[in-house]
């Protein structure tokens, strides 16, 4: 089952707040990711803040073709949410 991102916004310190179609919501820290060579293009705070949701693939995107898979983000957020409950 594919999960659809319904809302996405950039927050401080390279964190994305996300809401999915099943109601799961919360923040995902991308700080370590944006410091890798593949993602340096979004390491500027102003660029990172211009995050969008691709209407076709539902991926989180930035200018220059940088995309993050919604399923990866969902799993990350779901595992944190599950861990916080236990």
C-alpha positions as a Markdown table, in Angstrom:
| # | Residue | x | y | z |
|---|---|---|---|---|
| 1 | Unk | 0.0 | 0.0 | 0.0 |
| 2 | Unk | 1.4 | 3.4 | -1.0 |
| 3 | Unk | 1.1 | 6.2 | 1.5 |
| 4 | Unk | 0.3 | 9.6 | 0.2 |
| 5 | Unk | 1.8 | 12.8 | 1.8 |
| 6 | Unk | -1.0 | 15.3 | 2.3 |
| 7 | Unk | 1.1 | 18.1 | 3.9 |
| 8 | Unk | 4.7 | 18.9 | 4.1 |
| 9 | Unk | 6.7 | 21.8 | 5.5 |
| 10 | Unk | 10.3 | 22.5 | 6.3 |
| 11 | Unk | 11.2 | 23.3 | 9.9 |
| 12 | Unk | 14.5 | 24.4 | 11.4 |
| 13 | Unk | 17.6 | 22.3 | 11.5 |
| 14 | Unk | 16.7 | 20.3 | 8.3 |
| 15 | Unk | 13.5 | 18.8 | 9.7 |
| 16 | Unk | 10.4 | 18.1 | 7.7 |
| 17 | Unk | 7.0 | 18.0 | 9.2 |
| 18 | Unk | 4.8 | 15.5 | 7.3 |
| 19 | Unk | 1.2 | 14.4 | 7.4 |
| 20 | Unk | 0.1 | 11.2 | 5.5 |
| 21 | Unk | -3.3 | 10.2 | 4.2 |
| 22 | Unk | -3.9 | 7.7 | 7.0 |
| 23 | Unk | -3.4 | 10.4 | 9.7 |
| 24 | Unk | 0.2 | 9.6 | 10.6 |
| 25 | Unk | 2.1 | 12.9 | 11.2 |
| 26 | Unk | 5.3 | 14.2 | 12.7 |
| 27 | Unk | 8.8 | 15.4 | 12.1 |
| 28 | Unk | 11.6 | 13.6 | 10.3 |
| 29 | Unk | 15.2 | 14.9 | 10.8 |
| 30 | Unk | 17.2 | 15.0 | 7.6 |
| 31 | Unk | 20.2 | 16.7 | 9.1 |
| 32 | Unk | 22.6 | 13.8 | 8.4 |
| 33 | Unk | 21.2 | 13.3 | 4.9 |
| 34 | Unk | 21.7 | 16.9 | 3.7 |
| 35 | Unk | 25.4 | 16.7 | 4.7 |
| 36 | Unk | 26.0 | 13.9 | 2.3 |
| 37 | Unk | 27.4 | 14.6 | -1.2 |
| 38 | Unk | 24.2 | 13.7 | -3.0 |
| 39 | Unk | 22.1 | 16.1 | -1.0 |
| 40 | Unk | 24.5 | 19.1 | -0.6 |
| 41 | Unk | 22.3 | 21.1 | -3.0 |
| 42 | Unk | 19.6 | 21.4 | -0.2 |
| 43 | Unk | 22.1 | 22.1 | 2.6 |
| 44 | Unk | 21.3 | 25.8 | 2.3 |
| 45 | Unk | 18.5 | 26.6 | 4.7 |
| 46 | Unk | 16.6 | 28.8 | 2.2 |
| 47 | Unk | 16.8 | 26.1 | -0.4 |
| 48 | Unk | 15.7 | 23.4 | 2.1 |
| 49 | Unk | 12.7 | 25.6 | 3.0 |
| 50 | Unk | 11.4 | 25.4 | -0.6 |
| 51 | Unk | 10.3 | 21.8 | -0.3 |
| 52 | Unk | 7.3 | 20.7 | -2.3 |
| 53 | Unk | 5.3 | 17.5 | -3.0 |
| 54 | Unk | 5.5 | 16.2 | -6.5 |
| 55 | Unk | 1.9 | 15.8 | -7.7 |
| 56 | Unk | 2.7 | 12.7 | -9.8 |
| 57 | Unk | 5.1 | 10.6 | -7.7 |
| 58 | Unk | 4.1 | 12.0 | -4.3 |
| 59 | Unk | 7.8 | 12.4 | -3.5 |
| 60 | Unk | 9.1 | 15.2 | -1.4 |
| 61 | Unk | 11.1 | 17.3 | -3.9 |
| 62 | Unk | 13.4 | 20.3 | -4.2 |
| 63 | Unk | 14.6 | 22.2 | -7.3 |
| 64 | Unk | 17.3 | 20.4 | -9.2 |
| 65 | Unk | 15.6 | 17.1 | -9.1 |
| 66 | Unk | 16.2 | 16.1 | -5.5 |
| 67 | Unk | 13.5 | 13.7 | -4.4 |
| 68 | Unk | 12.8 | 11.6 | -1.3 |
| 69 | Unk | 10.6 | 8.5 | -1.4 |
| 70 | Unk | 7.4 | 8.9 | 0.5 |
| 71 | Unk | 7.5 | 5.3 | 1.7 |
| 72 | Unk | 10.9 | 5.7 | 3.2 |
| 73 | Unk | 9.7 | 8.8 | 5.0 |
| 74 | Unk | 6.6 | 7.0 | 6.2 |
| 75 | Unk | 8.5 | 4.1 | 7.6 |
| 76 | Unk | 10.9 | 6.4 | 9.4 |
| 77 | Unk | 8.1 | 8.4 | 10.9 |
| 78 | Unk | 6.0 | 5.3 | 11.8 |
| 79 | Unk | 9.0 | 3.6 | 13.5 |
| 80 | Unk | 9.6 | 6.7 | 15.6 |
| 81 | Unk | 5.9 | 7.0 | 16.5 |
| 82 | Unk | 5.7 | 3.3 | 17.4 |
| 83 | Unk | 8.9 | 3.5 | 19.6 |
| 84 | Unk | 7.5 | 6.6 | 21.4 |
| 85 | Unk | 4.4 | 4.7 | 22.4 |
| 86 | Unk | 6.4 | 1.8 | 24.0 |
